[in-house]
């Protein structure tokens, strides 16, 4: 007998009919899968085509569905010819506009960020070593804030079928927030602080939260990578799949716009310092940024703001020392910032001797009796 199945994807008034009496086995399989997968696939492809080519949703739906219905009626041999001569060249035409090397580099950035996070969580047990949010260092709370913003943005992307937003948000988070800033300045704490210190555990708590959320967020679009990374996490121990884990939700109590505004200001100053350091590096006066000492000359309001972070600025800028002074005392050759009003910067080779452990130049190197090759800070962390 003949059996017919009807299906209509949401929002589209079209109902394909599938006849299971056809002798071709492959076509029978395709027709069996049609009611659930085919209709939904057409719905998603419709959205993608309308955005990529510029058609309205109605126009692209009509074009896709007309093509799909005709293809479903073709013998399998003719179907293959249609794919090779019509569909594939059409896809290739638009795919040629994609920047494939950049896509590969973006994927590697996400993968390598995941690998870096995993590598620095080997000695971290979330159940025993986690630090409460209120006890975290301020920059760690900033990172948690940025993570909540990422979760919000990606959830909206999935809800609106804007999958390009999902991928690009993941990449930008890994490239800008993590690699270019947070993970860069976190290295000193991870590698030189005491293993069980608050400073190190605070950073690891954030890294664990970022990895856990990021892997679950990428799972729908980077499925194999997400499942592989998940298998090395504490949550994925014992073969538990990432696809069985709860999708992350933003923690509203971790969102702090005032905190973000403060750190946007610090990051802007950091960018200006980086320009000065690059000029020193170009002139062969320093090699690594830790070879430098920096003096910030700031107008009164900026001076007061930066002074509140005086003890952290060297680690934020990744230099050996930072001094803060009044803008009126700036030398004539100091760099004048255009991006940060009221800021002038002078820099040069750092004073002191290079510590063999943290690589900072400190005048305390050589003063520790039992460890003359390291600085006083590192001696206290042993």
Secondary structure as the mmCIF struct_conf table of DSSP 4:
data_model
#
loop_
_struct_conf.conf_type_id
_struct_conf.id
_struct_conf.beg_label_comp_id
_struct_conf.beg_label_asym_id
_struct_conf.beg_label_seq_id
_struct_conf.end_label_comp_id
_struct_conf.end_label_asym_id
_struct_conf.end_label_seq_id
STRN STRN1 UNK A 4 UNK A 7
TURN_TY1_P TURN_TY1_P1 UNK A 10 UNK A 11
STRN STRN2 UNK A 16 UNK A 19
TURN_TY1_P TURN_TY1_P2 UNK A 20 UNK A 21
BEND BEND1 UNK A 23 UNK A 23
HELX_RH_AL_P HELX_RH_AL_P1 UNK A 25 UNK A 33
HELX_RH_PI_P HELX_RH_PI_P1 UNK A 34 UNK A 38
HELX_RH_AL_P HELX_RH_AL_P2 UNK A 39 UNK A 53
HELX_RH_AL_P HELX_RH_AL_P3 UNK A 57 UNK A 72
TURN_TY1_P TURN_TY1_P3 UNK A 73 UNK A 73
BEND BEND2 UNK A 74 UNK A 74
HELX_RH_AL_P HELX_RH_AL_P4 UNK A 76 UNK A 82
HELX_RH_PI_P HELX_RH_PI_P2 UNK A 83 UNK A 87
HELX_RH_AL_P HELX_RH_AL_P5 UNK A 88 UNK A 95
TURN_TY1_P TURN_TY1_P4 UNK A 96 UNK A 97
BEND BEND3 UNK A 98 UNK A 98
HELX_RH_AL_P HELX_RH_AL_P6 UNK A 100 UNK A 119
TURN_TY1_P TURN_TY1_P5 UNK A 120 UNK A 120
TURN_TY1_P TURN_TY1_P6 UNK A 122 UNK A 123
HELX_RH_AL_P HELX_RH_AL_P7 UNK A 126 UNK A 129
HELX_RH_3T_P HELX_RH_3T_P1 UNK A 133 UNK A 135
BEND BEND4 UNK A 136 UNK A 136
HELX_RH_AL_P HELX_RH_AL_P8 UNK A 138 UNK A 159
TURN_TY1_P TURN_TY1_P7 UNK A 160 UNK A 161
HELX_RH_AL_P HELX_RH_AL_P9 UNK A 163 UNK A 172
HELX_RH_PI_P HELX_RH_PI_P3 UNK A 173 UNK A 182
HELX_RH_AL_P HELX_RH_AL_P10 UNK A 183 UNK A 192
BEND BEND5 UNK A 193 UNK A 193
TURN_TY1_P TURN_TY1_P8 UNK A 195 UNK A 196
HELX_RH_AL_P HELX_RH_AL_P11 UNK A 198 UNK A 218
TURN_TY1_P TURN_TY1_P9 UNK A 219 UNK A 221
BEND BEND6 UNK A 222 UNK A 222
HELX_RH_AL_P HELX_RH_AL_P12 UNK A 223 UNK A 230
TURN_TY1_P TURN_TY1_P10 UNK A 231 UNK A 232
BEND BEND7 UNK A 233 UNK A 234
TURN_TY1_P TURN_TY1_P11 UNK A 235 UNK A 239
HELX_RH_3T_P HELX_RH_3T_P2 UNK A 242 UNK A 244
BEND BEND8 UNK A 245 UNK A 245
HELX_LH_PP_P HELX_LH_PP_P1 UNK A 246 UNK A 248
HELX_RH_3T_P HELX_RH_3T_P3 UNK A 252 UNK A 254
HELX_RH_AL_P HELX_RH_AL_P13 UNK A 257 UNK A 282
TURN_TY1_P TURN_TY1_P12 UNK A 283 UNK A 284
BEND BEND9 UNK A 285 UNK A 285
BEND BEND10 UNK A 287 UNK A 288
HELX_RH_3T_P HELX_RH_3T_P4 UNK A 289 UNK A 291
STRN STRN3 UNK A 292 UNK A 298
HELX_RH_AL_P HELX_RH_AL_P14 UNK A 300 UNK A 307
TURN_TY1_P TURN_TY1_P13 UNK A 308 UNK A 312
HELX_RH_AL_P HELX_RH_AL_P15 UNK A 313 UNK A 317
TURN_TY1_P TURN_TY1_P14 UNK A 318 UNK A 318
BEND BEND11 UNK A 319 UNK A 320
STRN STRN4 UNK A 321 UNK A 326
HELX_RH_3T_P HELX_RH_3T_P5 UNK A 327 UNK A 329
TURN_TY1_P TURN_TY1_P15 UNK A 332 UNK A 333
BEND BEND12 UNK A 334 UNK A 334
STRN STRN5 UNK A 335 UNK A 336
HELX_LH_PP_P HELX_LH_PP_P2 UNK A 337 UNK A 337
BEND BEND13 UNK A 338 UNK A 340
TURN_TY1_P TURN_TY1_P16 UNK A 341 UNK A 342
STRN STRN6 UNK A 343 UNK A 349
HELX_LH_PP_P HELX_LH_PP_P3 UNK A 350 UNK A 350
BEND BEND14 UNK A 351 UNK A 352
STRN STRN7 UNK A 353 UNK A 354
TURN_TY1_P TURN_TY1_P17 UNK A 356 UNK A 358
STRN STRN8 UNK A 361 UNK A 362
TURN_TY1_P TURN_TY1_P18 UNK A 363 UNK A 366
BEND BEND15 UNK A 369 UNK A 370
TURN_TY1_P TURN_TY1_P19 UNK A 372 UNK A 373
BEND BEND16 UNK A 374 UNK A 374
HELX_RH_AL_P HELX_RH_AL_P16 UNK A 376 UNK A 381
#
